Amino acid sequence: MDENAEQLWICKDHPPSLFRRFQFDGYNSLRIFLDRLADLSKETEYYPDISFGLNYANITVYASNEKVLSEDDKAFAQRVDELIDPT
Amino acid sequence: MDENAEQLWICKDHPPSLFRRFQFDGYNSLRIFLDRLADLSKETEYYPDISFGLNYANITVYASNEKVLSEDDKAFAQRVDELIDPT
């Protein structure tokens, strides 16, 4: 996980996880993101907890081993970042 | 909202809202439900808070006027129920 990605995600301890809130300009761009994330989840078998409303999505990536965040957990979070179209 | 639907949703007060947890046998049936719900949201302009993981979805329908649940709010919740394929 590169430095840029590390600044975007909040690292939590109980339970160990990475959290990030994504803000969107509207429902359509949110839905595109959620569809891409669903495909990424199926590809990687990583199923983060996702909560969303009209124009936001909160993503929580839990440590797969439930003890400590692995490089794979962090790599998944970084791939989630890459689903966002560069502005 | 018919009696059956009223038993399925938990009525909360602070803030006034309806909450229901939907459980699925797998990610595919969850995704079908979420896609249908997204279409219903666009049709009705009701955007409930949704949180989901691998095989569940928690739906919270807030009172549109932020004070009391209207018949329209309840009708939307019932339409969400109807997105589930009868087992």
Backbone of each chain as nested JSON, in Angstrom:
{
  "chains": [
    {"id": "A", "residues": [
      {"number": 1, "name": "MET", "atoms": {"N": [0.865, -1.187, 0.0], "CA": [0.0, 0.0, 0.0], "C": [0.9, 1.235, 0.0]}},
      {"number": 2, "name": "ASP", "atoms": {"N": [0.723, 2.057, -1.053], "CA": [1.636, 3.198, -1.111], "C": [1.213, 4.283, -0.115]}},
      {"number": 3, "name": "GLU", "atoms": {"N": [2.106, 5.249, 0.072], "CA": [1.877, 6.282, 1.095], "C": [0.578, 7.022, 0.865]}},
      {"number": 4, "name": "ASN", "atoms": {"N": [0.291, 7.318, -0.418], "CA": [-0.918, 8.085, -0.729], "C": [-2.158, 7.334, -0.226]}},
      {"number": 5, "name": "ALA", "atoms": {"N": [-2.188, 6.024, -0.526], "CA": [-3.357, 5.222, -0.113], "C": [-3.437, 5.187, 1.417]}},
      {"number": 6, "name": "GLU", "atoms": {"N": [-2.284, 5.087, 2.071], "CA": [-2.295, 4.993, 3.548], "C": [-2.92, 6.221, 4.182]}},
      {"number": 7, "name": "GLN", "atoms": {"N": [-2.768, 7.373, 3.509], "CA": [-3.354, 8.591, 4.097], "C": [-4.871, 8.636, 3.911]}},
      {"number": 8, "name": "LEU", "atoms": {"N": [-5.35, 7.905, 2.911], "CA": [-6.782, 7.988, 2.592], "C": [-7.616, 7.114, 3.526]}},
      {"number": 9, "name": "TRP", "atoms": {"N": [-7.008, 6.025, 4.024], "CA": [-7.765, 5.072, 4.836], "C": [-7.46, 5.267, 6.318]}},
      {"number": 10, "name": "ILE", "atoms": {"N": [-8.503, 5.153, 7.136], "CA": [-8.324, 5.249, 8.582], "C": [-8.106, 3.83, 9.105]}},
      {"number": 11, "name": "CYS", "atoms": {"N": [-7.015, 3.645, 9.824], "CA": [-6.692, 2.334, 10.377], "C": [-7.337, 2.204, 11.763]}},
      {"number": 12, "name": "LYS", "atoms": {"N": [-8.166, 1.165, 11.94], "CA": [-8.847, 0.993, 13.222], "C": [-8.36, -0.309, 13.875]}},
      {"number": 13, "name": "ASP", "atoms": {"N": [-8.538, -0.401, 15.201], "CA": [-7.99, -1.564, 15.913], "C": [-9.039, -2.567, 16.363]}},
      {"number": 14, "name": "HIS", "atoms": {"N": [-10.173, -2.139, 16.776], "CA": [-11.147, -3.048, 17.394], "C": [-12.418, -3.147, 16.569]}},
      {"number": 15, "name": "PRO", "atoms": {"N": [-12.558, -4.078, 15.6], "CA": [-11.531, -5.033, 15.178], "C": [-10.565, -4.359, 14.196]}},
      {"number": 16, "name": "PRO", "atoms": {"N": [-9.399, -4.981, 13.954], "CA": [-8.437, -4.371, 13.036], "C": [-9.061, -4.22, 11.643]}},
      {"number": 17, "name": "SER", "atoms": {"N": [-9.044, -3.003, 11.123], "CA": [-9.713, -2.772, 9.823], "C": [-9.237, -1.444, 9.238]}},
      {"number": 18, "name": "LEU", "atoms": {"N": [-9.571, -1.269, 7.971], "CA": [-9.31, -0.016, 7.27], "C": [-10.659, 0.569, 6.897]}},
      {"number": 19, "name": "PHE", "atoms": {"N": [-10.799, 1.868, 7.103], "CA": [-12.086, 2.534, 6.822], "C": [-11.847, 3.727, 5.92]}},
      {"number": 20, "name": "ARG", "atoms": {"N": [-12.728, 3.888, 4.93], "CA": [-12.668, 5.096, 4.111], "C": [-14.062, 5.49, 3.663]}},
      {"number": 21, "name": "ARG", "atoms": {"N": [-14.343, 6.788, 3.659], "CA": [-15.614, 7.306, 3.153], "C": [-15.364, 7.898, 1.773]}},
      {"number": 22, "name": "PHE", "atoms": {"N": [-16.169, 7.452, 0.797], "CA": [-16.091, 7.972, -0.574], "C": [-17.305, 8.86, -0.814]}},
      {"number": 23, "name": "GLN", "atoms": {"N": [-17.06, 10.064, -1.302], "CA": [-18.143, 11.015, -1.584], "C": [-18.326, 11.116, -3.094]}},
      {"number": 24, "name": "PHE", "atoms": {"N": [-19.586, 11.215, -3.561], "CA": [-19.858, 11.248, -5.001], "C": [-20.722, 12.456, -5.332]}},
      {"number": 25, "name": "ASP", "atoms": {"N": [-20.685, 12.868, -6.602], "CA": [-21.476, 14.045, -6.953], "C": [-22.94, 13.655, -7.189]}},
      {"number": 26, "name": "GLY", "atoms": {"N": [-23.211, 12.341, -7.276], "CA": [-24.61, 11.931, -7.457], "C": [-24.753, 10.427, -7.454]}},
      {"number": 27, "name": "TYR", "atoms": {"N": [-26.007, 9.99, -7.572], "CA": [-26.297, 8.557, -7.442], "C": [-25.676, 7.735, -8.566]}},
      {"number": 28, "name": "ASN", "atoms": {"N": [-25.622, 8.297, -9.772], "CA": [-25.092, 7.518, -10.899], "C": [-23.615, 7.177, -10.7]}},
      {"number": 29, "name": "SER", "atoms": {"N": [-22.814, 8.179, -10.301], "CA": [-21.372, 7.88, -10.115], "C": [-21.177, 6.939, -8.927]}},
      {"number": 30, "name": "LEU", "atoms": {"N": [-22.048, 7.066, -7.92], "CA": [-21.978, 6.133, -6.785], "C": [-22.245, 4.704, -7.278]}},
      {"number": 31, "name": "ARG", "atoms": {"N": [-23.275, 4.574, -8.143], "CA": [-23.661, 3.216, -8.584], "C": [-22.569, 2.574, -9.441]}},
      {"number": 32, "name": "ILE", "atoms": {"N": [-21.924, 3.422, -10.267], "CA": [-20.815, 2.909, -11.085], "C": [-19.719, 2.353, -10.172]}},
      {"number": 33, "name": "PHE", "atoms": {"N": [-19.408, 3.134, -9.135], "CA": [-18.383, 2.706, -8.163], "C": [-18.796, 1.389, -7.493]}},
      {"number": 34, "name": "LEU", "atoms": {"N": [-20.039, 1.303, -7.046], "CA": [-20.511, 0.096, -6.336], "C": [-20.504, -1.124, -7.252]}},
      {"number": 35, "name": "ASP", "atoms": {"N": [-20.848, -0.92, -8.52], "CA": [-20.803, -2.04, -9.469], "C": [-19.37, -2.52, -9.674]}},
      {"number": 36, "name": "ARG", "atoms": {"N": [-18.446, -1.562, -9.821], "CA": [-17.029, -1.918, -9.984], "C": [-16.527, -2.647, -8.737]}},
      {"number": 37, "name": "LEU", "atoms": {"N": [-16.95, -2.164, -7.571], "CA": [-16.493, -2.767, -6.314], "C": [-17.055, -4.185, -6.169]}},
      {"number": 38, "name": "ALA", "atoms": {"N": [-18.281, -4.377, -6.623], "CA": [-18.888, -5.721, -6.564], "C": [-18.088, -6.687, -7.446]}},
      {"number": 39, "name": "ASP", "atoms": {"N": [-17.692, -6.211, -8.62], "CA": [-16.875, -7.056, -9.517], "C": [-15.52, -7.35, -8.875]}},
      {"number": 40, "name": "LEU", "atoms": {"N": [-14.925, -6.329, -8.252], "CA": [-13.62, -6.521, -7.588], "C": [-13.767, -7.521, -6.442]}},
      {"number": 41, "name": "SER", "atoms": {"N": [-14.863, -7.441, -5.716], "CA": [-15.109, -8.376, -4.608], "C": [-15.188, -9.809, -5.127]}},
      {"number": 42, "name": "LYS", "atoms": {"N": [-15.908, -9.985, -6.242], "CA": [-16.05, -11.347, -6.782], "C": [-14.697, -11.86, -7.277]}},
      {"number": 43, "name": "GLU", "atoms": {"N": [-13.906, -10.946, -7.883], "CA": [-12.592, -11.351, -8.411], "C": [-11.647, -11.737, -7.276]}},
      {"number": 44, "name": "THR", "atoms": {"N": [-11.657, -10.98, -6.197], "CA": [-10.67, -11.17, -5.126], "C": [-11.219, -11.972, -3.949]}},
      {"number": 45, "name": "GLU", "atoms": {"N": [-12.543, -12.163, -3.93], "CA": [-13.248, -12.802, -2.801], "C": [-13.047, -12.005, -1.505]}},
      {"number": 46, "name": "TYR", "atoms": {"N": [-12.853, -10.721, -1.669], "CA": [-12.833, -9.796, -0.52], "C": [-14.205, -9.129, -0.494]}},
      {"number": 47, "name": "TYR", "atoms": {"N": [-14.94, -9.273, 0.626], "CA": [-16.271, -8.663, 0.73], "C": [-16.295, -7.691, 1.894]}},
      {"number": 48, "name": "PRO", "atoms": {"N": [-15.869, -6.436, 1.628], "CA": [-15.848, -5.449, 2.701], "C": [-17.27, -5.104, 3.126]}},
      {"number": 49, "name": "ASP", "atoms": {"N": [-17.418, -4.549, 4.314], "CA": [-18.712, -3.991, 4.716], "C": [-18.876, -2.64, 4.023]}},
      {"number": 50, "name": "ILE", "atoms": {"N": [-20.025, -2.472, 3.409], "CA": [-20.275, -1.249, 2.629], "C": [-21.583, -0.643, 3.12]}},
      {"number": 51, "name": "SER", "atoms": {"N": [-21.555, 0.651, 3.416], "CA": [-22.839, 1.316, 3.664], "C": [-22.879, 2.547, 2.773]}},
      {"number": 52, "name": "PHE", "atoms": {"N": [-24.043, 2.799, 2.189], "CA": [-24.136, 3.93, 1.259], "C": [-25.529, 4.53, 1.333]}},
      {"number": 53, "name": "GLY", "atoms": {"N": [-25.617, 5.74, 0.838], "CA": [-26.893, 6.461, 0.737], "C": [-26.977, 7.042, -0.646]}},
      {"number": 54, "name": "LEU", "atoms": {"N": [-27.356, 8.324, -0.726], "CA": [-27.569, 8.94, -2.044], "C": [-26.241, 9.234, -2.75]}},
      {"number": 55, "name": "ASN", "atoms": {"N": [-25.237, 9.735, -1.967], "CA": [-24.019, 10.18, -2.678], "C": [-22.747, 9.879, -1.895]}},
      {"number": 56, "name": "TYR", "atoms": {"N": [-22.784, 8.844, -1.047], "CA": [-21.571, 8.487, -0.295], "C": [-21.481, 6.965, -0.172]}},
      {"number": 57, "name": "ALA", "atoms": {"N": [-20.323, 6.454, 0.09], "CA": [-20.148, 5.028, 0.399], "C": [-19.072, 4.911, 1.467]}},
      {"number": 58, "name": "ASN", "atoms": {"N": [-19.389, 4.243, 2.555], "CA": [-18.412, 3.967, 3.617], "C": [-17.936, 2.531, 3.439]}},
      {"number": 59, "name": "ILE", "atoms": {"N": [-16.63, 2.355, 3.293], "CA": [-16.071, 1.029, 3.066], "C": [-15.223, 0.626, 4.273]}},
      {"number": 60, "name": "THR", "atoms": {"N": [-15.477, -0.563, 4.795], "CA": [-14.65, -1.084, 5.884], "C": [-14.042, -2.42, 5.455]}},
      {"number": 61, "name": "VAL", "atoms": {"N": [-12.722, -2.449, 5.403], "CA": [-12.0, -3.682, 5.043], "C": [-11.476, -4.285, 6.345]}},
      {"number": 62, "name": "TYR", "atoms": {"N": [-12.005, -5.445, 6.716], "CA": [-11.564, -6.084, 7.962], "C": [-10.327, -6.942, 7.715]}},
      {"number": 63, "name": "ALA", "atoms": {"N": [-9.489, -7.068, 8.743], "CA": [-8.316, -7.96, 8.647], "C": [-8.817, -9.381, 8.4]}},
      {"number": 64, "name": "SER", "atoms": {"N": [-8.331, -9.988, 7.346], "CA": [-8.814, -11.325, 6.957], "C": [-8.616, -12.327, 8.091]}},
      {"number": 65, "name": "ASN", "atoms": {"N": [-7.471, -12.201, 8.811], "CA": [-7.222, -13.175, 9.885], "C": [-7.783, -12.695, 11.222]}},
      {"number": 66, "name": "GLU", "atoms": {"N": [-8.508, -11.553, 11.157], "CA": [-9.167, -10.981, 12.332], "C": [-8.189, -10.554, 13.442]}},
      {"number": 67, "name": "LYS", "atoms": {"N": [-6.874, -10.578, 13.14], "CA": [-5.908, -10.162, 14.188], "C": [-5.122, -8.939, 13.739]}},
      {"number": 68, "name": "VAL", "atoms": {"N": [-4.549, -9.055, 12.519], "CA": [-3.738, -7.931, 12.06], "C": [-3.942, -7.754, 10.551]}},
      {"number": 69, "name": "LEU", "atoms": {"N": [-3.904, -6.502, 10.107], "CA": [-4.093, -6.226, 8.686], "C": [-2.894, -6.771, 7.901]}},
      {"number": 70, "name": "SER", "atoms": {"N": [-3.189, -7.571, 6.879], "CA": [-2.128, -8.163, 6.055], "C": [-1.851, -7.261, 4.855]}},
      {"number": 71, "name": "GLU", "atoms": {"N": [-0.775, -7.575, 4.142], "CA": [-0.468, -6.808, 2.923], "C": [-1.576, -7.002, 1.887]}},
      {"number": 72, "name": "ASP", "atoms": {"N": [-2.185, -8.192, 1.886], "CA": [-3.289, -8.432, 0.945], "C": [-4.497, -7.548, 1.287]}},
      {"number": 73, "name": "ASP", "atoms": {"N": [-4.785, -7.412, 2.585], "CA": [-5.9, -6.537, 2.988], "C": [-5.641, -5.111, 2.481]}},
      {"number": 74, "name": "LYS", "atoms": {"N": [-4.396, -4.653, 2.682], "CA": [-4.046, -3.276, 2.273], "C": [-4.06, -3.145, 0.756]}},
      {"number": 75, "name": "ALA", "atoms": {"N": [-3.596, -4.2, 0.081], "CA": [-3.584, -4.152, -1.389], "C": [-5.015, -4.051, -1.924]}},
      {"number": 76, "name": "PHE", "atoms": {"N": [-5.948, -4.755, -1.276], "CA": [-7.356, -4.666, -1.704], "C": [-7.857, -3.233, -1.535]}},
      {"number": 77, "name": "ALA", "atoms": {"N": [-7.542, -2.627, -0.401], "CA": [-7.996, -1.243, -0.158], "C": [-7.453, -0.32, -1.248]}},
      {"number": 78, "name": "GLN", "atoms": {"N": [-6.219, -0.53, -1.613], "CA": [-5.632, 0.326, -2.656], "C": [-6.339, 0.105, -3.997]}},
      {"number": 79, "name": "ARG", "atoms": {"N": [-6.728, -1.149, -4.264], "CA": [-7.454, -1.414, -5.515], "C": [-8.832, -0.748, -5.496]}},
      {"number": 80, "name": "VAL", "atoms": {"N": [-9.405, -0.614, -4.307], "CA": [-10.7, 0.089, -4.204], "C": [-10.502, 1.558, -4.598]}},
      {"number": 81, "name": "ASP", "atoms": {"N": [-9.385, 2.134, -4.124], "CA": [-9.08, 3.53, -4.504], "C": [-9.027, 3.677, -6.025]}},
      {"number": 82, "name": "GLU", "atoms": {"N": [-8.461, 2.681, -6.664], "CA": [-8.254, 2.768, -8.114], "C": [-9.557, 2.644, -8.908]}},
      {"number": 83, "name": "LEU", "atoms": {"N": [-10.655, 2.339, -8.224], "CA": [-11.952, 2.245, -8.93], "C": [-12.534, 3.625, -9.214]}},
      {"number": 84, "name": "ILE", "atoms": {"N": [-11.952, 4.616, -8.539], "CA": [-12.455, 5.979, -8.687], "C": [-11.83, 6.597, -9.933]}},
      {"number": 85, "name": "ASP", "atoms": {"N": [-12.67, 7.196, -10.789], "CA": [-12.122, 7.858, -11.968], "C": [-11.284, 9.05, -11.521]}},
      {"number": 86, "name": "PRO", "atoms": {"N": [-10.039, 9.157, -12.006], "CA": [-9.21, 10.316, -11.636], "C": [-9.906, 11.6, -12.051]}},
      {"number": 87, "name": "THR", "atoms": {"N": [-9.976, 12.576, -11.155], "CA": [-10.678, 13.835, -11.518], "C": [-9.707, 14.817, -12.181]}}
    ]},
    {"id": "B", "residues": [
      {"number": 1, "name": "MET", "atoms": {"N": [-49.313, 0.291, 4.313], "CA": [-48.43, -0.835, 4.672], "C": [-49.278, -1.922, 5.33]}},
      {"number": 2, "name": "ASP", "atoms": {"N": [-49.229, -3.12, 4.695], "CA": [-50.101, -4.151, 5.278], "C": [-49.484, -4.739, 6.551]}},
      {"number": 3, "name": "GLU", "atoms": {"N": [-50.271, -5.49, 7.259], "CA": [-49.842, -6.009, 8.58], "C": [-48.565, -6.834, 8.462]}},
      {"number": 4, "name": "ASN", "atoms": {"N": [-48.507, -7.642, 7.376], "CA": [-47.337, -8.507, 7.209], "C": [-46.055, -7.662, 7.141]}},
      {"number": 5, "name": "ALA", "atoms": {"N": [-46.106, -6.609, 6.314], "CA": [-44.918, -5.753, 6.151], "C": [-44.572, -5.089, 7.483]}},
      {"number": 6, "name": "GLU", "atoms": {"N": [-45.592, -4.685, 8.224], "CA": [-45.332, -3.974, 9.497], "C": [-44.554, -4.852, 10.466]}},
      {"number": 7, "name": "GLN", "atoms": {"N": [-44.786, -6.17, 10.379], "CA": [-44.059, -7.059, 11.309], "C": [-42.613, -7.241, 10.888]}},
      {"number": 8, "name": "LEU", "atoms": {"N": [-42.335, -7.009, 9.61], "CA": [-40.98, -7.259, 9.106], "C": [-40.031, -6.113, 9.431]}},
      {"number": 9, "name": "TRP", "atoms": {"N": [-40.596, -4.904, 9.529], "CA": [-39.741, -3.733, 9.728], "C": [-39.762, -3.276, 11.179]}},
      {"number": 10, "name": "ILE", "atoms": {"N": [-38.611, -2.875, 11.69], "CA": [-38.525, -2.338, 13.05], "C": [-38.698, -0.823, 12.956]}},
      {"number": 11, "name": "CYS", "atoms": {"N": [-39.646, -0.315, 13.712], "CA": [-39.925, 1.114, 13.718], "C": [-39.054, 1.777, 14.79]}},
      {"number": 12, "name": "LYS", "atoms": {"N": [-38.249, 2.761, 14.368], "CA": [-37.368, 3.426, 15.326], "C": [-37.778, 4.891, 15.458]}},
      {"number": 13, "name": "ASP", "atoms": {"N": [-37.374, 5.518, 16.575], "CA": [-37.822, 6.895, 16.81], "C": [-36.743, 7.951, 16.621]}},
      {"number": 14, "name": "HIS", "atoms": {"N": [-35.536, 7.679, 16.97], "CA": [-34.511, 8.724, 16.959], "C": [-33.41, 8.402, 15.955]}},
      {"number": 15, "name": "PRO", "atoms": {"N": [-33.491, 8.856, 14.702], "CA": [-34.594, 9.6, 14.111], "C": [-35.7, 8.63, 13.675]}},
      {"number": 16, "name": "PRO", "atoms": {"N": [-36.898, 9.133, 13.404], "CA": [-37.991, 8.242, 12.987], "C": [-37.616, 7.496, 11.696]}},
      {"number": 17, "name": "SER", "atoms": {"N": [-37.672, 6.176, 11.751], "CA": [-37.24, 5.4, 10.574], "C": [-37.753, 3.968, 10.685]}},
      {"number": 18, "name": "LEU", "atoms": {"N": [-37.639, 3.27, 9.574], "CA": [-37.974, 1.851, 9.51], "C": [-36.694, 1.115, 9.181]}},
      {"number": 19, "name": "PHE", "atoms": {"N": [-36.474, 0.028, 9.895], "CA": [-35.232, -0.75, 9.675], "C": [-35.573, -2.199, 9.413]}},
      {"number": 20, "name": "ARG", "atoms": {"N": [-34.9, -2.795, 8.441], "CA": [-35.059, -4.23, 8.23], "C": [-33.735, -4.82, 7.758]}},
      {"number": 21, "name": "ARG", "atoms": {"N": [-33.404, -6.014, 8.26], "CA": [-32.226, -6.749, 7.79], "C": [-32.689, -7.848, 6.847]}},
      {"number": 22, "name": "PHE", "atoms": {"N": [-32.092, -7.889, 5.655], "CA": [-32.38, -8.934, 4.662], "C": [-31.188, -9.885, 4.611]}},
      {"number": 23, "name": "GLN", "atoms": {"N": [-31.467, -11.171, 4.713], "CA": [-30.408, -12.185, 4.675], "C": [-30.494, -12.918, 3.337]}},
      {"number": 24, "name": "PHE", "atoms": {"N": [-29.336, -13.243, 2.737], "CA": [-29.313, -13.891, 1.424], "C": [-28.477, -15.162, 1.479]}},
      {"number": 25, "name": "ASP", "atoms": {"N": [-28.714, -16.072, 0.54], "CA": [-27.939, -17.319, 0.562], "C": [-26.558, -17.109, -0.065]}},
      {"number": 26, "name": "GLY", "atoms": {"N": [-26.374, -15.966, -0.746], "CA": [-25.044, -15.72, -1.326], "C": [-24.962, -14.362, -1.963]}},
      {"number": 27, "name": "TYR", "atoms": {"N": [-23.775, -14.052, -2.479], "CA": [-23.525, -12.711, -3.004], "C": [-24.364, -12.411, -4.24]}},
      {"number": 28, "name": "ASN", "atoms": {"N": [-24.597, -13.414, -5.07], "CA": [-25.353, -13.163, -6.31], "C": [-26.784, -12.723, -6.015]}},
      {"number": 29, "name": "SER", "atoms": {"N": [-27.448, -13.424, -5.104], "CA": [-28.84, -13.026, -4.817], "C": [-28.867, -11.666, -4.101]}},
      {"number": 30, "name": "LEU", "atoms": {"N": [-27.826, -11.402, -3.324], "CA": [-27.732, -10.074, -2.681], "C": [-27.608, -8.996, -3.756]}},
      {"number": 31, "name": "ARG", "atoms": {"N": [-26.745, -9.255, -4.751], "CA": [-26.507, -8.242, -5.781], "C": [-27.754, -7.979, -6.622]}},
      {"number": 32, "name": "ILE", "atoms": {"N": [-28.499, -9.055, -6.905], "CA": [-29.753, -8.895, -7.665], "C": [-30.694, -7.987, -6.887]}},
      {"number": 33, "name": "PHE", "atoms": {"N": [-30.785, -8.236, -5.561], "CA": [-31.644, -7.409, -4.703], "C": [-31.182, -5.95, -4.725]}},
      {"number": 34, "name": "LEU", "atoms": {"N": [-29.878, -5.732, -4.578], "CA": [-29.348, -4.354, -4.534], "C": [-29.56, -3.633, -5.864]}},
      {"number": 35, "name": "ASP", "atoms": {"N": [-29.42, -4.348, -6.957], "CA": [-29.677, -3.72, -8.268], "C": [-31.143, -3.325, -8.402]}},
      {"number": 36, "name": "ARG", "atoms": {"N": [-32.037, -4.214, -7.979], "CA": [-33.481, -3.906, -8.021], "C": [-33.783, -2.707, -7.125]}},
      {"number": 37, "name": "LEU", "atoms": {"N": [-33.141, -2.684, -5.968], "CA": [-33.399, -1.596, -5.015], "C": [-32.885, -0.27, -5.579]}},
      {"number": 38, "name": "ALA", "atoms": {"N": [-31.754, -0.331, -6.274], "CA": [-31.209, 0.897, -6.88], "C": [-32.193, 1.432, -7.926]}},
      {"number": 39, "name": "ASP", "atoms": {"N": [-32.753, 0.529, -8.703], "CA": [-33.739, 0.96, -9.713], "C": [-34.982, 1.549, -9.034]}},
      {"number": 40, "name": "LEU", "atoms": {"N": [-35.419, 0.906, -7.944], "CA": [-36.593, 1.411, -7.214], "C": [-36.291, 2.795, -6.638]}},
      {"number": 41, "name": "SER", "atoms": {"N": [-35.077, 2.97, -6.152], "CA": [-34.691, 4.274, -5.595], "C": [-34.757, 5.349, -6.669]}},
      {"number": 42, "name": "LYS", "atoms": {"N": [-34.24, 5.04, -7.85], "CA": [-34.259, 6.035, -8.925], "C": [-35.691, 6.343, -9.341]}},
      {"number": 43, "name": "GLU", "atoms": {"N": [-36.538, 5.294, -9.359], "CA": [-37.937, 5.478, -9.775], "C": [-38.686, 6.348, -8.768]}},
      {"number": 44, "name": "THR", "atoms": {"N": [-38.459, 6.093, -7.484], "CA": [-39.252, 6.761, -6.435], "C": [-38.529, 7.96, -5.819]}},
      {"number": 45, "name": "GLU", "atoms": {"N": [-37.237, 8.095, -6.116], "CA": [-36.375, 9.117, -5.497], "C": [-36.302, 8.921, -3.974]}},
      {"number": 46, "name": "TYR", "atoms": {"N": [-36.473, 7.72, -3.559], "CA": [-36.245, 7.351, -2.142], "C": [-34.868, 6.697, -2.078]}},
      {"number": 47, "name": "TYR", "atoms": {"N": [-33.967, 7.275, -1.262], "CA": [-32.613, 6.713, -1.167], "C": [-32.346, 6.295, 0.274]}},
      {"number": 48, "name": "PRO", "atoms": {"N": [-32.767, 5.075, 0.635], "CA": [-32.556, 4.624, 2.014], "C": [-31.068, 4.429, 2.287]}},
      {"number": 49, "name": "ASP", "atoms": {"N": [-30.693, 4.413, 3.556], "CA": [-29.32, 4.026, 3.922], "C": [-29.23, 2.51, 3.83]}},
      {"number": 50, "name": "ILE", "atoms": {"N": [-28.2, 2.041, 3.158], "CA": [-28.047, 0.612, 2.932], "C": [-26.649, 0.211, 3.396]}},
      {"number": 51, "name": "SER", "atoms": {"N": [-26.578, -0.828, 4.202], "CA": [-25.243, -1.388, 4.487], "C": [-25.319, -2.877, 4.192]}},
      {"number": 52, "name": "PHE", "atoms": {"N": [-24.27, -3.389, 3.576], "CA": [-24.294, -4.805, 3.197], "C": [-22.892, -5.383, 3.261]}},
      {"number": 53, "name": "GLY", "atoms": {"N": [-22.858, -6.685, 3.306], "CA": [-21.579, -7.415, 3.304], "C": [-21.691, -8.531, 2.301]}},
      {"number": 54, "name": "LEU", "atoms": {"N": [-21.305, -9.731, 2.692], "CA": [-21.311, -10.849, 1.743], "C": [-22.721, -11.363, 1.472]}},
      {"number": 55, "name": "ASN", "atoms": {"N": [-23.534, -11.448, 2.546], "CA": [-24.837, -12.098, 2.313], "C": [-25.965, -11.457, 3.11]}},
      {"number": 56, "name": "TYR", "atoms": {"N": [-25.831, -10.158, 3.432], "CA": [-26.915, -9.479, 4.157], "C": [-27.032, -8.038, 3.656]}},
      {"number": 57, "name": "ALA", "atoms": {"N": [-28.163, -7.435, 3.885], "CA": [-28.319, -6.004, 3.592], "C": [-29.2, -5.418, 4.69]}},
      {"number": 58, "name": "ASN", "atoms": {"N": [-28.724, -4.363, 5.327], "CA": [-29.513, -3.627, 6.325], "C": [-30.054, -2.378, 5.646]}},
      {"number": 59, "name": "ILE", "atoms": {"N": [-31.374, -2.24, 5.687], "CA": [-32.013, -1.107, 5.012], "C": [-32.655, -0.202, 6.059]}},
      {"number": 60, "name": "THR", "atoms": {"N": [-32.364, 1.088, 5.998], "CA": [-33.006, 2.053, 6.891], "C": [-33.727, 3.111, 6.061]}},
      {"number": 61, "name": "VAL", "atoms": {"N": [-35.038, 3.16, 6.224], "CA": [-35.853, 4.155, 5.522], "C": [-36.168, 5.264, 6.525]}},
      {"number": 62, "name": "TYR", "atoms": {"N": [-35.628, 6.462, 6.278], "CA": [-35.867, 7.575, 7.202], "C": [-37.163, 8.292, 6.84]}},
      {"number": 63, "name": "ALA", "atoms": {"N": [-37.82, 8.865, 7.849], "CA": [-39.025, 9.678, 7.602], "C": [-38.619, 10.836, 6.697]}},
      {"number": 64, "name": "SER", "atoms": {"N": [-39.33, 10.973, 5.592], "CA": [-38.974, 12.01, 4.602], "C": [-39.001, 13.399, 5.226]}},
      {"number": 65, "name": "ASN", "atoms": {"N": [-39.995, 13.617, 6.112], "CA": [-40.079, 14.964, 6.711], "C": [-39.273, 15.059, 8.007]}},
      {"number": 66, "name": "GLU", "atoms": {"N": [-38.531, 13.994, 8.291], "CA": [-37.662, 13.939, 9.473], "C": [-38.418, 14.031, 10.802]}},
      {"number": 67, "name": "LYS", "atoms": {"N": [-39.757, 13.994, 10.757], "CA": [-40.507, 14.093, 12.031], "C": [-41.306, 12.828, 12.287]}},
      {"number": 68, "name": "VAL", "atoms": {"N": [-42.091, 12.419, 11.252], "CA": [-42.946, 11.236, 11.456], "C": [-42.99, 10.436, 10.156]}},
      {"number": 69, "name": "LEU", "atoms": {"N": [-43.066, 9.124, 10.29], "CA": [-43.119, 8.267, 9.101], "C": [-44.439, 8.471, 8.375]}},
      {"number": 70, "name": "SER", "atoms": {"N": [-44.359, 8.77, 7.088], "CA": [-45.577, 9.012, 6.295], "C": [-46.025, 7.706, 5.652]}},
      {"number": 71, "name": "GLU", "atoms": {"N": [-47.228, 7.737, 5.064], "CA": [-47.704, 6.545, 4.345], "C": [-46.797, 6.246, 3.154]}},
      {"number": 72, "name": "ASP", "atoms": {"N": [-46.257, 7.301, 2.541], "CA": [-45.328, 7.088, 1.412], "C": [-44.053, 6.379, 1.872]}},
      {"number": 73, "name": "ASP", "atoms": {"N": [-43.533, 6.775, 3.029], "CA": [-42.331, 6.112, 3.558], "C": [-42.62, 4.615, 3.744]}},
      {"number": 74, "name": "LYS", "atoms": {"N": [-43.777, 4.326, 4.36], "CA": [-44.155, 2.929, 4.626], "C": [-44.412, 2.173, 3.327]}},
      {"number": 75, "name": "ALA", "atoms": {"N": [-45.013, 2.86, 2.363], "CA": [-45.286, 2.212, 1.073], "C": [-43.973, 1.848, 0.387]}},
      {"number": 76, "name": "PHE", "atoms": {"N": [-42.969, 2.724, 0.516], "CA": [-41.654, 2.409, -0.078], "C": [-41.074, 1.158, 0.58]}},
      {"number": 77, "name": "ALA", "atoms": {"N": [-41.162, 1.088, 1.9], "CA": [-40.623, -0.082, 2.623], "C": [-41.305, -1.358, 2.129]}},
      {"number": 78, "name": "GLN", "atoms": {"N": [-42.603, -1.28, 1.92], "CA": [-43.323, -2.459, 1.447], "C": [-42.875, -2.837, 0.035]}},
      {"number": 79, "name": "ARG", "atoms": {"N": [-42.583, -1.836, -0.781], "CA": [-42.104, -2.135, -2.143], "C": [-40.716, -2.789, -2.093]}},
      {"number": 80, "name": "VAL", "atoms": {"N": [-39.924, -2.437, -1.082], "CA": [-38.609, -3.083, -0.922], "C": [-38.823, -4.571, -0.622]}},
      {"number": 81, "name": "ASP", "atoms": {"N": [-39.8, -4.866, 0.235], "CA": [-40.126, -6.273, 0.535], "C": [-40.444, -7.038, -0.751]}},
      {"number": 82, "name": "GLU", "atoms": {"N": [-41.136, -6.37, -1.647], "CA": [-41.602, -7.045, -2.871], "C": [-40.462, -7.312, -3.847]}},
      {"number": 83, "name": "LEU", "atoms": {"N": [-39.275, -6.802, -3.56], "CA": [-38.123, -7.049, -4.449], "C": [-37.55, -8.446, -4.229]}},
      {"number": 84, "name": "ILE", "atoms": {"N": [-37.971, -9.043, -3.109], "CA": [-37.441, -10.365, -2.76], "C": [-38.248, -11.428, -3.496]}},
      {"number": 85, "name": "ASP", "atoms": {"N": [-37.549, -12.356, -4.148], "CA": [-38.269, -13.435, -4.834], "C": [-38.958, -14.3, -3.793]}},
      {"number": 86, "name": "PRO", "atoms": {"N": [-40.265, -14.564, -3.952], "CA": [-40.982, -15.43, -2.993], "C": [-40.288, -16.792, -2.948]}},
      {"number": 87, "name": "THR", "atoms": {"N": [-40.007, -17.301, -1.747], "CA": [-39.315, -18.623, -1.673], "C": [-40.324, -19.755, -1.695]}}
    ]}
  ]
}
